Each structure stands twice: as C-alpha cells, then as structure tokens.
Amino acid sequence: MQLSICDFAEKYAASGISRFHMPGHKGVKLHGLEALDLTEIKGADFLFEADGIIAESERLTAEAFGSRLSCYSAEGSSLSIKAALCIVRQYLGRDIAVASPRNCHRAFLNGCVLLDIDPVWIYPDSERSLLCECAVSPEAVERCLDERHIDAVYITSPDYIGNIAAVKEIADICRSKGAFLIVDNAHGAYLKFAGEGLHPLELGADIVCDSAHKTLPVYTGGAYLHISKTAPEGFDELAKPAMALFGSTSPSYLIMQSLDKCAEILHGELPAMIRACCERTALVKELMRQRGIPDISKEPAKITVAAEKIGYDGDVLAEMLRGAMIECEYSDPGAVVLMCSPFNTERDFARLEDFLSSLELRPPLTGDGALLSELRPEKKMSIRQAVFSAAHRISADEAVGRTAARTAMSCQPSVAIVMAGERITPEIVKILKRYGISETDVI
Ligand SMILES: Cc1ncc(COP(=O)(O)O)c(C=O)c1O
C-alpha cells in the first residue's frame, strides 16, 4: 500500500538522513515543525504533477467530497479561484464573459485582472445594507443571462456573513443557458458533511473552490479546487496546469500533510463530529432566538449577530466579546460573525452562551443609511486597464468624481466597495469612510 503524505514525512523525519536539499532549516527544530517540513524530494511527489502520494491523497479527498477531481492548494482558495477561471478560459480557448454578484472576494478580481476578464455585475434585487451581504437571486442570474452571452457565472456561497445562495436553481439556469457555474465555497467545505444537499458539488456547480482551512481542521492556506462529476471532462487535464500557472513552485508540505490528515478523518470520525458541531451551534442559535438576538446566518456552523438591530455597533460588540475571552471571526458596524467547528470545546460554547444570556438588548441603531446594493457605479474602463494604469493616492473626500485605480475593499472580508475602473461618487466615499478607508488610489 502507498504511504500517505503524513507517513512519508514522518518516516523521512525519523530516518536521520542528511538533508542536502531545501528548506534551509534542514529539519532542525527552531519553530517546532521543521522536521516534517519537506520539499519535493524523491518519493514526496509534485503538487502540480502529482502521480504518487499527493495524487492518492487528492483521490481520497475527491471520494469524500463526491467530486470527479479534487486538487490541493497550499495557497488557499485564492489560488483555486484563479485556476477555476483559467480552466473555463482555456477550455473555451478564447476570451470569456463571466457574470458575478459584487460580493466576490478579491481573489476573483485578481483572477479577472490577470486573465483579462471584464466581469459583468449581477446586482441584488433587494435593498441590503451590509457590505458583504449582496445576495443574488436565481431571477437576477436569469435576467443577466437573458440580456447577454455569458460563459460562466461565478457566485460566492456561503458568503462571509452566512448567506447561502439558491445554488441548485442558479445551476439549473446556468445549464439551460449554456453557462458554467463556478462557486466560491471558501466558507463551506464542511457543508458536504453537515447534511444532504448543502455542498455546491451536490447542487450542480461545475467547479467549486473550498478553503479547507476555514472550516475543517487544516493549517491556514490548505484549500481545494473541485471539478464536479457533471463538468466537461476536458476540465480535468486543465486543472493542475491552471493551478501551476498561479501557484508557487514550493508548496508547503506541512499544509499538504494537514490536508492529507483531514482526508483520512473525513473517511472516519470527522463527518459525525461536524454534524454534532452543527447541533451544538443550533442550541446557541435557539438561545439567541429566545432572547431576541437576531442571527442572520443561514449556515449551520456560523452565527452572525445583527449587532445594530440590538443597539450595538458590531465593532463595539466584538470588543465586549473579547472582554469575555471570545474572539470573533469578523466584525463591522453592522454585524459580528462567529465561526464554530467540531474543535470548539464545550467551554467555548458555554462562554458564548453566558455572554449572550447576559447581553443587554437596546433599541436598534439606525445606521447611516448607506445601502451598498443601491450603488450602480459608472464604469469608466475595465478592471485590468485601471489596475495597470499609473495611479496616486488621495484622500477619500478628494476622490469624488475620479476613477478608482485599485479596487477599494474593506480589508476583511475583502469585498469591494468600488471596483478599479469605476467612478467614485459621494455615496461611495460615505461607505469607504464607514469601513475606515480614508485614502484611495485614483487614476
Ligand atoms: C468568500 C471568500 N472567498 C475566497 C477567499 C480566499 O480564500 P483563502 O483565504 O483560502 O485564499 C476568502 C477568504 O477569506 C473568502 O472569504
């Protein structure tokens, strides 16, 4: 039987062999994990041309997720997302038209810049106020596909605050109109094991990017690029070269061992642990419901407190949580996001419940009324053209009427307020300031 990546690294570390190869630490303990930190030596396989222990581990992962092909990334979904766009472009062998809602992560925008894709924006039907809450309906996707030729639809589901898109309906629409569906499922790798029909691979997506590290027990940076069983077979041979086009030639073997270990336990105890975590999270959600604390996350292992609705600025509430020894994933003026996993302890959950039980509820804050989804910024040039233009930085106030040279985002969760190439309006400046951005780059 073939060694796993973990077994190979452990055997190599224990062998006492003299390492006349990279990395320079030679396995000597400085930080702690050096002994297991390898490079692509004989027997260790090559990530982007895998046919040994990495290929076998990826096969185990594909089996667990029900994909036709799963490729490892040691550089997050940020790499998988660029590769996904590249696969569609190379498969069609020409420029492609890609439609996406504006709540896309910067990795998508970077992929568009690098691959010369000028995205078509799909705006939400309803008025929403949170930056990353830019949910898209199947109807909006259909309208977009009816209006013009689109080769691929790109959606983010779940989004940063726990909205889950109607992936199946969107996938059906894409199929009927001849467009591929790529899903940024960076936040939802665990969904495959949380219940039936929750992961985009089960709902008709062609390519899915999962950040294993966000919700599974994987070191930061570990991610997947999944090709679904229903995607064109031609995608498979393009996947690894597309990852190689953007990826480092020195992928972290520590991250790959972590992905390997995760593949092993996904075939063992982890799915039951994930379901138990979702059940435990449901108890917290129920407590919130009883206390009237609004949770706007639709995800089973994510809680998003709509802070403003109970009278708190989200950043202030996050500070109060910190005081109670709880660190959240993200906060902004409107919301606080808490991510749960099977590796949260009962003490963690009890602390959170104590905090929520004693939280004083106040009259809702009105916010500053800036509705992000009402913005339809005027496009002056393509994102690529703008990004490669000479630019200078000026204060946000001075930027009104100018063209953004770089996409301005809230630093977390990396969702755009104004895209590169768009005209900056007073409304945009208001939102930039709301997210703490006082300067911006203009052409
Ligand atoms: C929605 C979304 N997509 C993609 C990414 C990028 O994933 P990674 O950090 O694994 O590169 C993130 C990261 O936060 C994200 O929130």
The ligand as a Tripos MOL2 file, in Angstrom:
@<TRIPOS>MOLECULE
LIG
   16    16     1     0     0
SMALL
NO_CHARGES

@<TRIPOS>ATOM
      1 C1        -15.6030   34.3880    0.2450 C.3       1 LIG1
      2 C2        -14.1330   34.1420    0.1960 C.ar      1 LIG1
      3 N1        -13.5920   33.6380   -0.9310 N.ar      1 LIG1
      4 C3        -12.2720   33.3890   -1.0460 C.ar      1 LIG1
      5 C4        -11.4200   33.6320   -0.0060 C.ar      1 LIG1
      6 C5         -9.9690   33.3590   -0.1740 C.3       1 LIG1
      7 O1         -9.6770   32.1780    0.4970 O.3       1 LIG1
      8 P1         -8.2270   31.8390    1.0530 P.3       1 LIG1
      9 O2         -8.0120   32.6860    2.2630 O.co2     1 LIG1
     10 O3         -8.3440   30.3720    1.3740 O.co2     1 LIG1
     11 O4         -7.2550   32.1090   -0.0140 O.co2     1 LIG1
     12 C6        -11.9340   34.1570    1.1900 C.ar      1 LIG1
     13 C7        -11.0480   34.4510    2.3220 C.2       1 LIG1
     14 O5        -11.4160   34.9910    3.3220 O.2       1 LIG1
     15 C8        -13.3210   34.4150    1.2940 C.ar      1 LIG1
     16 O6        -13.8650   34.9430    2.3940 O.3       1 LIG1
@<TRIPOS>BOND
     1     1     2 1
     2     2     3 ar
     3     2    15 ar
     4     3     4 ar
     5     4     5 ar
     6     5     6 1
     7     5    12 ar
     8     6     7 1
     9     7     8 1
    10     8     9 2
    11     8    10 1
    12     8    11 1
    13    12    13 1
    14    12    15 ar
    15    13    14 2
    16    15    16 1
@<TRIPOS>SUBSTRUCTURE
     1 LIG1         1 GROUP 0 **** ****
